[in-house]
Amino acid sequence: MTNAALSALRASPVARDETVGHLHSHPDRISRKPDINVLKCSSHRATRSVEANELLLDQADGLDWPTLCACDLIFAVDKAELTDRRGSVTPARRRAIVSHIIQSFAWNVL
């Protein structure tokens, strides 16, 4: 499990659809702790324009189709909830995600 991984997870125990979680934790945390940070990405094909707080992940990231990934909400999830690795985000795309997180939380204006 790496910081760049895209894995399937269920938004809740009763959710019918899986969502895709982009792991966004320090590698030390991933290896030592049960709870890690993920960004919620849709498991459905993107059918609308990307909003300011989102990025589009796609086949280059190992996904089957273009998928929206929200950068304005970070979830802590148990690693055991992550199943079925879907892909891996490239270093360039990870930098874009981090930039979007910073902008989405307005940390760039502190």
N, CA, C and O atoms as a Tinker XYZ file with bonds, in Angstrom:
   440  protein
     1  N      0.848000   -1.163000    0.000000    73     2
     2  CA     0.000000    0.000000    0.000000    64     1     3
     3  C      0.902000    1.237000    0.000000    63     2     4     5
     4  O      1.781000    1.375000    0.851000    81     3
     5  N      0.675000    2.128000   -0.958000    73     3     6
     6  CA     1.515000    3.314000   -1.065000    64     5     7
     7  C      0.673000    4.574000   -1.057000    63     6     8     9
     8  O     -0.548000    4.528000   -1.206000    81     7
     9  N      1.348000    5.700000   -0.881000    73     7    10
    10  CA     0.704000    7.006000   -0.850000    64     9    11
    11  C      0.001000    7.330000   -2.160000    63    10    12    13
    12  O     -0.892000    8.176000   -2.174000    81    11
    13  N      0.367000    6.697000   -3.241000    73    11    14
    14  CA    -0.197000    7.014000   -4.553000    64    13    15
    15  C     -1.329000    6.081000   -4.966000    63    14    16    17
    16  O     -1.893000    6.238000   -6.050000    81    15
    17  N     -1.668000    5.117000   -4.125000    73    15    18
    18  CA    -2.620000    4.082000   -4.515000    64    17    19
    19  C     -4.046000    4.600000   -4.612000    63    18    20    21
    20  O     -4.456000    5.484000   -3.860000    81    19
    21  N     -4.786000    4.036000   -5.545000    73    19    22
    22  CA    -6.224000    4.234000   -5.663000    64    21    23
    23  C     -6.856000    2.894000   -5.331000    63    22    24    25
    24  O     -6.565000    1.890000   -5.980000    81    23
    25  N     -7.716000    2.873000   -4.326000    73    23    26
    26  CA    -8.340000    1.621000   -3.903000    64    25    27
    27  C     -9.832000    1.805000   -3.741000    63    26    28    29
    28  O    -10.315000    2.917000   -3.529000    81    27
    29  N    -10.552000    0.713000   -3.843000    73    27    30
    30  CA   -12.003000    0.750000   -3.657000    64    29    31
    31  C    -12.317000    0.759000   -2.172000    63    30    32    33
    32  O    -11.614000    0.134000   -1.377000    81    31
    33  N    -13.380000    1.473000   -1.799000    73    31    34
    34  CA   -13.887000    1.420000   -0.440000    64    33    35
    35  C    -15.368000    1.723000   -0.466000    63    34    36    37
    36  O    -15.865000    2.354000   -1.399000    81    35
    37  N    -16.062000    1.282000    0.541000    73    35    38
    38  CA   -17.489000    1.581000    0.661000    64    37    39
    39  C    -17.642000    2.819000    1.532000    63    38    40    41
    40  O    -17.008000    2.940000    2.580000    81    39
    41  N    -18.496000    3.742000    1.080000    73    39    42
    42  CA   -18.716000    4.977000    1.822000    64    41    43
    43  C    -19.354000    4.696000    3.174000    63    42    44    45
    44  O    -19.119000    5.436000    4.130000    81    43
    45  N    -20.153000    3.645000    3.271000    73    43    46
    46  CA   -20.753000    3.219000    4.533000    64    45    47
    47  C    -21.047000    1.732000    4.423000    63    46    48    49
    48  O    -21.064000    1.185000    3.320000    81    47
    49  N    -21.276000    1.075000    5.549000    73    47    50
    50  CA   -21.545000   -0.368000    5.482000    64    49    51
    51  C    -22.772000   -0.728000    4.647000    63    50    52    53
    52  O    -22.862000   -1.847000    4.144000    81    51
    53  N    -23.711000    0.195000    4.492000    73    51    54
    54  CA   -24.927000   -0.098000    3.734000    64    53    55
    55  C    -24.896000    0.480000    2.324000    63    54    56    57
    56  O    -25.867000    0.344000    1.580000    81    55
    57  N    -23.804000    1.116000    1.952000    73    55    58
    58  CA   -23.708000    1.717000    0.614000    64    57    59
    59  C    -23.716000    0.629000   -0.451000    63    58    60    61
    60  O    -23.060000   -0.402000   -0.305000    81    59
    61  N    -24.460000    0.866000   -1.515000    73    59    62
    62  CA   -24.513000   -0.108000   -2.613000    64    61    63
    63  C    -23.291000    0.013000   -3.503000    63    62    64    65
    64  O    -22.752000   -0.995000   -3.961000    81    63
    65  N    -22.854000    1.224000   -3.750000    73    63    66
    66  CA   -21.747000    1.458000   -4.669000    64    65    67
    67  C    -20.457000    1.690000   -3.903000    63    66    68    69
    68  O    -20.447000    2.277000   -2.821000    81    67
    69  N    -19.385000    1.220000   -4.487000    73    67    70
    70  CA   -18.076000    1.534000   -3.941000    64    69    71
    71  C    -17.668000    2.914000   -4.421000    63    70    72    73
    72  O    -18.111000    3.378000   -5.472000    81    71
    73  N    -16.832000    3.554000   -3.651000    73    71    74
    74  CA   -16.172000    4.753000   -4.110000    64    73    75
    75  C    -14.700000    4.409000   -4.241000    63    74    76    77
    76  O    -14.247000    3.367000   -3.768000    81    75
    77  N    -13.972000    5.282000   -4.878000    73    75    78
    78  CA   -12.534000    5.085000   -5.009000    64    77    79
    79  C    -11.862000    6.033000   -4.035000    63    78    80    81
    80  O    -12.161000    7.228000   -4.022000    81    79
    81  N    -10.965000    5.515000   -3.226000    73    79    82
    82  CA   -10.231000    6.345000   -2.276000    64    81    83
    83  C     -8.800000    6.517000   -2.748000    63    82    84    85
    84  O     -8.126000    5.551000   -3.106000    81    83
    85  N     -8.349000    7.761000   -2.743000    73    83    86
    86  CA    -6.950000    8.030000   -3.063000    64    85    87
    87  C     -6.214000    8.172000   -1.749000    63    86    88    89
    88  O     -6.485000    9.094000   -0.980000    81    87
    89  N     -5.280000    7.261000   -1.483000    73    87    90
    90  CA    -4.519000    7.312000   -0.239000    64    89    91
    91  C     -3.678000    8.572000   -0.204000    63    90    92    93
    92  O     -2.972000    8.900000   -1.157000    81    91
    93  N     -3.770000    9.261000    0.904000    73    91    94
    94  CA    -3.022000   10.496000    1.027000    64    93    95
    95  C     -2.452000   10.631000    2.432000    63    94    96    97
    96  O     -2.741000   11.600000    3.134000    81    95
    97  N     -1.653000    9.672000    2.837000    73    95    98
    98  CA    -1.007000    9.670000    4.142000    64    97    99
    99  C      0.492000    9.495000    3.947000    63    98   100   101
   100  O      0.946000    8.984000    2.923000    81    99
   101  N      1.236000    9.920000    4.930000    73    99   102
   102  CA     2.682000    9.717000    4.902000    64   101   103
   103  C      2.972000    8.218000    4.902000    63   102   104   105
   104  O      2.282000    7.463000    5.586000    81   103
   105  N      3.973000    7.775000    4.152000    73   103   106
   106  CA     4.285000    6.338000    4.100000    64   105   107
   107  C      4.494000    5.697000    5.473000    63   106   108   109
   108  O      4.137000    4.535000    5.667000    81   107
   109  N      5.068000    6.436000    6.431000    73   107   110
   110  CA     5.251000    5.887000    7.779000    64   109   111
   111  C      3.907000    5.608000    8.445000    63   110   112   113
   112  O      3.742000    4.590000    9.118000    81   111
   113  N      2.951000    6.510000    8.257000    73   111   114
   114  CA     1.624000    6.302000    8.835000    64   113   115
   115  C      0.958000    5.087000    8.182000    63   114   116   117
   116  O      0.343000    4.269000    8.867000    81   115
   117  N      1.080000    4.974000    6.870000    73   115   118
   118  CA     0.476000    3.852000    6.157000    64   117   119
   119  C      1.015000    2.526000    6.692000    63   118   120   121
   120  O      0.259000    1.566000    6.840000    81   119
   121  N      2.309000    2.466000    6.980000    73   119   122
   122  CA     2.900000    1.205000    7.429000    64   121   123
   123  C      2.640000    0.920000    8.914000    63   122   124   125
   124  O      2.629000   -0.244000    9.314000    81   123
   125  N      2.429000    1.958000    9.741000    73   123   126
   126  CA     2.330000    1.740000   11.186000    64   125   127
   127  C      0.936000    1.835000   11.774000    63   126   128   129
   128  O      0.667000    1.201000   12.794000    81   127
   129  N      0.052000    2.590000   11.181000    73   127   130
   130  CA    -1.238000    2.892000   11.799000    64   129   131
   131  C     -2.390000    2.243000   11.044000    63   130   132   133
   132  O     -2.305000    2.045000    9.832000    81   131
   133  N     -3.468000    1.912000   11.754000    73   131   134
   134  CA    -4.617000    1.323000   11.060000    64   133   135
   135  C     -5.429000    2.362000   10.276000    63   134   136   137
   136  O     -5.982000    2.042000    9.224000    81   135
   137  N     -5.506000    3.590000   10.771000    73   135   138
   138  CA    -6.282000    4.639000   10.098000    64   137   139
   139  C     -5.377000    5.497000    9.231000    63   138   140   141
   140  O     -4.311000    5.941000    9.658000    81   139
   141  N     -5.830000    5.718000    7.998000    73   139   142
   142  CA    -5.062000    6.542000    7.070000    64   141   143
   143  C     -5.994000    7.543000    6.402000    63   142   144   145
   144  O     -7.215000    7.404000    6.467000    81   143
   145  N     -5.416000    8.547000    5.762000    73   143   146
   146  CA    -6.179000    9.602000    5.087000    64   145   147
   147  C     -6.441000    9.218000    3.643000    63   146   148   149
   148  O     -5.561000    8.707000    2.951000    81   147
   149  N     -7.666000    9.470000    3.199000    73   147   150
   150  CA    -8.012000    9.252000    1.802000    64   149   151
   151  C     -8.866000   10.412000    1.306000    63   150   152   153
   152  O     -9.546000   11.081000    2.085000    81   151
   153  N     -8.817000   10.632000    0.025000    73   151   154
   154  CA    -9.719000   11.557000   -0.649000    64   153   155
   155  C    -10.793000   10.723000   -1.325000    63   154   156   157
   156  O    -10.505000    9.651000   -1.858000    81   155
   157  N    -12.021000   11.204000   -1.308000    73   155   158
   158  CA   -13.125000   10.478000   -1.934000    64   157   159
   159  C    -13.181000   10.805000   -3.415000    63   158   160   161
   160  O    -13.242000   11.968000   -3.814000    81   159
   161  N    -13.160000    9.774000   -4.204000    73   159   162
   162  CA   -13.312000    9.906000   -5.649000    64   161   163
   163  C    -14.513000    9.072000   -6.071000    63   162   164   165
   164  O    -14.796000    8.035000   -5.470000    81   163
   165  N    -15.195000    9.509000   -7.068000    73   163   166
   166  CA   -16.373000    8.787000   -7.540000    64   165   167
   167  C    -15.960000    7.486000   -8.214000    63   166   168   169
   168  O    -14.875000    7.384000   -8.787000    81   167
   169  N    -16.841000    6.497000   -8.138000    73   167   170
   170  CA   -16.586000    5.255000   -8.878000    64   169   171
   171  C    -17.324000    5.265000  -10.214000    63   170   172   173
   172  O    -17.207000    4.326000  -11.001000    81   171
   173  N    -18.080000    6.329000  -10.463000    73   171   174
   174  CA   -18.855000    6.440000  -11.700000    64   173   175
   175  C    -18.123000    7.308000  -12.715000    63   174   176   177
   176  O    -17.290000    8.139000  -12.354000    81   175
   177  N    -18.438000    7.108000  -13.964000    73   175   178
   178  CA   -17.870000    7.928000  -15.038000    64   177   179
   179  C    -18.275000    9.385000  -14.828000    63   178   180   181
   180  O    -19.438000    9.676000  -14.547000    81   179
   181  N    -17.326000   10.290000  -14.963000    73   179   182
   182  CA   -17.616000   11.723000  -14.822000    64   181   183
   183  C    -18.528000   12.159000  -15.962000    63   182   184   185
   184  O    -18.215000   11.958000  -17.135000    81   183
   185  N    -19.664000   12.760000  -15.598000    73   183   186
   186  CA   -20.622000   13.205000  -16.612000    64   185   187
   187  C    -20.882000   14.701000  -16.525000    63   186   188   189
   188  O    -21.789000   15.221000  -17.174000    81   187
   189  N    -20.088000   15.384000  -15.725000    73   187   190
   190  CA   -20.227000   16.834000  -15.592000    64   189   191
   191  C    -18.849000   17.465000  -15.559000    63   190   192   193
   192  O    -17.831000   16.777000  -15.484000    81   191
   193  N    -18.837000   18.773000  -15.617000    73   191   194
   194  CA   -17.570000   19.498000  -15.574000    64   193   195
   195  C    -16.930000   19.382000  -14.192000    63   194   196   197
   196  O    -17.612000   19.186000  -13.186000    81   195
   197  N    -15.631000   19.506000  -14.171000    73   195   198
   198  CA   -14.875000   19.468000  -12.923000    64   197   199
   199  C    -15.088000   20.781000  -12.183000    63   198   200   201
   200  O    -14.961000   21.854000  -12.773000    81   199
   201  N    -15.411000   20.702000  -10.889000    73   199   202
   202  CA   -15.558000   21.897000  -10.062000    64   201   203
   203  C    -14.187000   22.330000   -9.540000    63   202   204   205
   204  O    -13.209000   21.589000   -9.646000    81   203
   205  N    -14.130000   23.539000   -8.975000    73   203   206
   206  CA   -12.855000   24.111000   -8.529000    64   205   207
   207  C    -12.157000   23.251000   -7.475000    63   206   208   209
   208  O    -10.929000   23.254000   -7.396000    81   207
   209  N    -12.918000   22.522000   -6.670000    73   207   210
   210  CA   -12.340000   21.705000   -5.598000    64   209   211
   211  C    -12.053000   20.272000   -6.031000    63   210   212   213
   212  O    -11.733000   19.432000   -5.190000    81   211
   213  N    -12.161000   19.978000   -7.317000    73   211   214
   214  CA   -12.016000   18.612000   -7.818000    64   213   215
   215  C    -10.913000   18.494000   -8.866000    63   214   216   217
   216  O    -10.495000   19.475000   -9.481000    81   215
   217  N    -10.466000   17.272000   -9.040000    73   215   218
   218  CA    -9.565000   16.910000  -10.132000    64   217   219
   219  C    -10.168000   15.720000  -10.857000    63   218   220   221
   220  O    -10.970000   14.972000  -10.296000    81   219
   221  N     -9.777000   15.558000  -12.097000    73   219   222
   222  CA   -10.221000   14.417000  -12.886000    64   221   223
   223  C     -9.095000   13.389000  -12.924000    63   222   224   225
   224  O     -7.997000   13.682000  -13.396000    81   223
   225  N     -9.370000   12.192000  -12.430000    73   223   226
   226  CA    -8.443000   11.074000  -12.556000    64   225   227
   227  C     -8.983000   10.179000  -13.666000    63   226   228   229
   228  O    -10.193000   10.113000  -13.881000    81   227
   229  N     -8.079000    9.485000  -14.374000    73   227   230
   230  CA    -8.540000    8.736000  -15.542000    64   229   231
   231  C     -7.699000    7.488000  -15.780000    63   230   232   233
   232  O     -7.072000    6.963000  -14.860000    81   231
   233  N     -7.695000    7.025000  -17.014000    73   231   234
   234  CA    -6.993000    5.801000  -17.376000    64   233   235
   235  C     -5.497000    5.887000  -17.078000    63   234   236   237
   236  O     -4.875000    4.871000  -16.771000    81   235
   237  N     -4.921000    7.062000  -17.161000    73   235   238
   238  CA    -3.498000    7.225000  -16.851000    64   237   239
   239  C     -3.208000    6.881000  -15.390000    63   238   240   241
   240  O     -2.071000    6.574000  -15.031000    81   239
   241  N     -4.248000    6.934000  -14.551000    73   239   242
   242  CA    -4.116000    6.609000  -13.131000    64   241   243
   243  C     -4.542000    5.171000  -12.833000    63   242   244   245
   244  O     -4.567000    4.757000  -11.674000    81   243
   245  N     -4.873000    4.417000  -13.871000    73   243   246
   246  CA    -5.266000    3.028000  -13.695000    64   245   247
   247  C     -6.759000    2.822000  -13.553000    63   246   248   249
   248  O     -7.200000    1.707000  -13.273000    81   247
   249  N     -7.547000    3.865000  -13.737000    73   247   250
   250  CA    -8.997000    3.736000  -13.643000    64   249   251
   251  C     -9.584000    3.373000  -15.002000    63   250   252   253
   252  O     -8.929000    3.537000  -16.031000    81   251
   253  N    -10.807000    2.884000  -15.000000    73   251   254
   254  CA   -11.447000    2.459000  -16.250000    64   253   255
   255  C    -11.973000    3.624000  -17.068000    63   254   256   257
   256  O    -12.122000    3.505000  -18.284000    81   255
   257  N    -12.258000    4.756000  -16.420000    73   255   258
   258  CA   -12.823000    5.923000  -17.106000    64   257   259
   259  C    -12.527000    7.173000  -16.286000    63   258   260   261
   260  O    -12.095000    7.068000  -15.138000    81   259
   261  N    -12.754000    8.360000  -16.860000    73   259   262
   262  CA   -12.546000    9.605000  -16.110000    64   261   263
   263  C    -13.441000    9.647000  -14.867000    63   262   264   265
   264  O    -14.637000    9.362000  -14.941000    81   263
   265  N    -12.850000   10.000000  -13.739000    73   263   266
   266  CA   -13.504000    9.976000  -12.435000    64   265   267
   267  C    -13.194000   11.256000  -11.677000    63   266   268   269
   268  O    -12.056000   11.725000  -11.682000    81   267
   269  N    -14.206000   11.826000  -11.022000    73   267   270
   270  CA   -14.011000   13.039000  -10.234000    64   269   271
   271  C    -13.468000   12.690000   -8.855000    63   270   272   273
   272  O    -13.911000   11.733000   -8.219000    81   271
   273  N    -12.502000   13.483000   -8.406000    73   271   274
   274  CA   -11.895000   13.290000   -7.092000    64   273   275
   275  C    -11.981000   14.603000   -6.328000    63   274   276   277
   276  O    -11.397000   15.606000   -6.738000    81   275
   277  N    -12.709000   14.596000   -5.220000    73   275   278
   278  CA   -12.884000   15.800000   -4.405000    64   277   279
   279  C    -11.634000   16.036000   -3.557000    63   278   280   281
   280  O    -11.126000   15.119000   -2.911000    81   279
   281  N    -11.152000   17.266000   -3.569000    73   279   282
   282  CA    -9.938000   17.606000   -2.818000    64   281   283
   283  C    -10.236000   18.480000   -1.605000    63   282   284   285
   284  O     -9.312000   18.967000   -0.955000    81   283
   285  N    -11.515000   18.684000   -1.293000    73   283   286
   286  CA   -11.878000   19.567000   -0.191000    64   285   287
   287  C    -12.377000   18.827000    1.044000    63   286   288   289
   288  O    -12.871000   19.453000    1.982000    81   287
   289  N    -12.253000   17.500000    1.055000    73   287   290
   290  CA   -12.678000   16.719000    2.209000    64   289   291
   291  C    -11.773000   15.502000    2.325000    63   290   292   293
   292  O    -11.687000   14.691000    1.404000    81   291
   293  N    -11.105000   15.384000    3.454000    73   291   294
   294  CA   -10.190000   14.275000    3.697000    64   293   295
   295  C    -10.831000   13.362000    4.732000    63   294   296   297
   296  O    -11.255000   13.819000    5.794000    81   295
   297  N    -10.902000   12.074000    4.422000    73   295   298
   298  CA   -11.483000   11.092000    5.323000    64   297   299
   299  C    -10.386000   10.287000    5.990000    63   298   300   301
   300  O     -9.357000    9.999000    5.377000    81   299
   301  N    -10.603000    9.922000    7.245000    73   299   302
   302  CA    -9.748000    8.944000    7.915000    64   301   303
   303  C    -10.490000    7.625000    7.856000    63   302   304   305
   304  O    -11.619000    7.520000    8.334000    81   303
   305  N     -9.861000    6.619000    7.273000    73   303   306
   306  CA   -10.487000    5.297000    7.161000    64   305   307
   307  C     -9.525000    4.220000    7.639000    63   306   308   309
   308  O     -8.305000    4.385000    7.605000    81   307
   309  N    -10.097000    3.135000    8.077000    73   307   310
   310  CA    -9.304000    1.972000    8.461000    64   309   311
   311  C     -8.769000    1.322000    7.183000    63   310   312   313
   312  O     -9.516000    1.109000    6.228000    81   311
   313  N     -7.489000    1.012000    7.174000    73   311   314
   314  CA    -6.889000    0.382000    5.992000    64   313   315
   315  C     -7.639000   -0.872000    5.569000    63   314   316   317
   316  O     -7.674000   -1.202000    4.384000    81   315
   317  N     -8.236000   -1.570000    6.521000    73   315   318
   318  CA    -8.954000   -2.801000    6.209000    64   317   319
   319  C    -10.162000   -2.541000    5.307000    63   318   320   321
   320  O    -10.634000   -3.456000    4.633000    81   319
   321  N    -10.668000   -1.301000    5.287000    73   319   322
   322  CA   -11.811000   -0.956000    4.443000    64   321   323
   323  C    -11.412000   -0.785000    2.973000    63   322   324   325
   324  O    -12.272000   -0.774000    2.093000    81   323
   325  N    -10.126000   -0.653000    2.713000    73   323   326
   326  CA    -9.657000   -0.457000    1.347000    64   325   327
   327  C     -9.451000   -1.812000    0.690000    63   326   328   329
   328  O     -8.717000   -2.665000    1.190000    81   327
   329  N    -10.115000   -1.987000   -0.436000    73   327   330
   330  CA   -10.041000   -3.267000   -1.139000    64   329   331
   331  C     -9.738000   -3.001000   -2.601000    63   330   332   333
   332  O     -9.856000   -1.868000   -3.065000    81   331
   333  N     -9.361000   -4.001000   -3.304000    73   331   334
   334  CA    -9.257000   -3.948000   -4.759000    64   333   335
   335  C     -8.503000   -2.717000   -5.264000    63   334   336   337
   336  O     -9.107000   -1.733000   -5.689000    81   335
   337  N     -7.199000   -2.792000   -5.211000    73   335   338
   338  CA    -6.396000   -1.676000   -5.713000    64   337   339
   339  C     -6.765000   -1.386000   -7.166000    63   338   340   341
   340  O     -6.787000   -2.286000   -8.004000    81   339
   341  N     -7.053000   -0.116000   -7.450000    73   339   342
   342  CA    -7.518000    0.280000   -8.777000    64   341   343
   343  C     -6.434000    0.888000   -9.650000    63   342   344   345
   344  O     -6.523000    0.837000  -10.877000    81   343
   345  N     -5.421000    1.458000   -9.036000    73   343   346
   346  CA    -4.393000    2.099000   -9.841000    64   345   347
   347  C     -3.415000    2.854000   -8.967000    63   346   348   349
   348  O     -3.376000    2.673000   -7.750000    81   347
   349  N     -2.630000    3.700000   -9.602000    73   347   350
   350  CA    -1.628000    4.495000   -8.904000    64   349   351
   351  C     -1.504000    5.842000   -9.591000    63   350   352   353
   352  O     -1.428000    5.925000  -10.817000    81   351
   353  N     -1.485000    6.888000   -8.794000    73   351   354
   354  CA    -1.408000    8.247000   -9.310000    64   353   355
   355  C      0.061000    8.604000   -9.553000    63   354   356   357
   356  O      0.918000    8.342000   -8.708000    81   355
   357  N      0.339000    9.196000  -10.698000    73   355   358
   358  CA     1.711000    9.577000  -11.042000    64   357   359
   359  C      2.193000   10.710000  -10.141000    63   358   360   361
   360  O      1.373000   11.431000   -9.571000    81   359
   361  N      3.515000   10.881000  -10.001000    73   359   362
   362  CA     4.026000   11.995000   -9.192000    64   361   363
   363  C      3.492000   13.361000   -9.641000    63   362   364   365
   364  O      3.183000   14.208000   -8.803000    81   363
   365  N      3.382000   13.576000  -10.936000    73   363   366
   366  CA     2.863000   14.870000  -11.416000    64   365   367
   367  C      1.415000   15.067000  -10.982000    63   366   368   369
   368  O      1.032000   16.167000  -10.583000    81   367
   369  N      0.618000   14.020000  -11.055000    73   367   370
   370  CA    -0.787000   14.112000  -10.648000    64   369   371
   371  C     -0.881000   14.277000   -9.132000    63   370   372   373
   372  O     -1.758000   14.992000   -8.647000    81   371
   373  N      0.013000   13.626000   -8.371000    73   371   374
   374  CA     0.020000   13.804000   -6.908000    64   373   375
   375  C      0.304000   15.252000   -6.539000    63   374   376   377
   376  O     -0.308000   15.795000   -5.618000    81   375
   377  N      1.236000   15.881000   -7.260000    73   375   378
   378  CA     1.518000   17.305000   -7.001000    64   377   379
   379  C      0.284000   18.150000   -7.273000    63   378   380   381
   380  O     -0.009000   19.079000   -6.520000    81   379
   381  N     -0.442000   17.840000   -8.343000    73   379   382
   382  CA    -1.673000   18.580000   -8.662000    64   381   383
   383  C     -2.726000   18.373000   -7.572000    63   382   384   385
   384  O     -3.428000   19.313000   -7.199000    81   383
   385  N     -2.835000   17.144000   -7.062000    73   383   386
   386  CA    -3.787000   16.859000   -5.986000    64   385   387
   387  C     -3.437000   17.652000   -4.740000    63   386   388   389
   388  O     -4.313000   18.261000   -4.126000    81   387
   389  N     -2.165000   17.653000   -4.360000    73   387   390
   390  CA    -1.734000   18.409000   -3.186000    64   389   391
   391  C     -2.022000   19.897000   -3.380000    63   390   392   393
   392  O     -2.494000   20.560000   -2.456000    81   391
   393  N     -1.746000   20.418000   -4.557000    73   391   394
   394  CA    -2.039000   21.815000   -4.851000    64   393   395
   395  C     -3.536000   22.113000   -4.713000    63   394   396   397
   396  O     -3.924000   23.140000   -4.156000    81   395
   397  N     -4.366000   21.209000   -5.224000    73   395   398
   398  CA    -5.818000   21.385000   -5.107000    64   397   399
   399  C     -6.279000   21.305000   -3.652000    63   398   400   401
   400  O     -7.174000   22.048000   -3.250000    81   399
   401  N     -5.683000   20.418000   -2.862000    73   399   402
   402  CA    -6.024000   20.331000   -1.440000    64   401   403
   403  C     -5.697000   21.660000   -0.759000    63   402   404   405
   404  O     -6.520000   22.203000   -0.021000    81   403
   405  N     -4.515000   22.173000   -1.005000    73   403   406
   406  CA    -4.097000   23.444000   -0.401000    64   405   407
   407  C     -5.058000   24.563000   -0.785000    63   406   408   409
   408  O     -5.457000   25.353000    0.071000    81   407
   409  N     -5.432000   24.642000   -2.049000    73   407   410
   410  CA    -6.361000   25.675000   -2.504000    64   409   411
   411  C     -7.763000   25.455000   -1.955000    63   410   412   413
   412  O     -8.429000   26.414000   -1.566000    81   411
   413  N     -8.221000   24.209000   -1.918000    73   411   414
   414  CA    -9.574000   23.904000   -1.449000    64   413   415
   415  C     -9.769000   24.245000    0.026000    63   414   416   417
   416  O    -10.866000   24.621000    0.439000    81   415
   417  N     -8.720000   24.117000    0.810000    73   415   418
   418  CA    -8.787000   24.464000    2.227000    64   417   419
   419  C     -8.361000   25.909000    2.489000    63   418   420   421
   420  O     -8.352000   26.364000    3.633000    81   419
   421  N     -8.010000   26.622000    1.419000    73   419   422
   422  CA    -7.549000   28.018000    1.497000    64   421   423
   423  C     -6.291000   28.153000    2.343000    63   422   424   425
   424  O     -6.056000   29.201000    2.944000    81   423
   425  N     -5.480000   27.099000    2.395000    73   423   426
   426  CA    -4.229000   27.147000    3.136000    64   425   427
   427  C     -3.206000   28.022000    2.406000    63   426   428   429
   428  O     -2.225000   28.463000    3.006000    81   427
   429  N     -3.431000   28.271000    1.128000    73   427   430
   430  CA    -2.510000   29.100000    0.356000    64   429   431
   431  C     -2.624000   30.578000    0.729000    63   430   432   433
   432  O     -1.771000   31.369000    0.326000    81   431
   433  N     -3.642000   30.969000    1.478000    73   431   434
   434  CA    -3.805000   32.368000    1.870000    64   433   435
   435  C     -3.448000   32.617000    3.326000    63   434   436   437
   436  O     -3.647000   33.724000    3.826000    81   435
   437  N     -2.928000   31.619000    4.012000    73   435   438
   438  CA    -2.539000   31.790000    5.414000    64   437   439
   439  C     -1.273000   32.606000    5.532000    63   438   440
   440  O     -0.797000   32.850000    6.640000    81   439
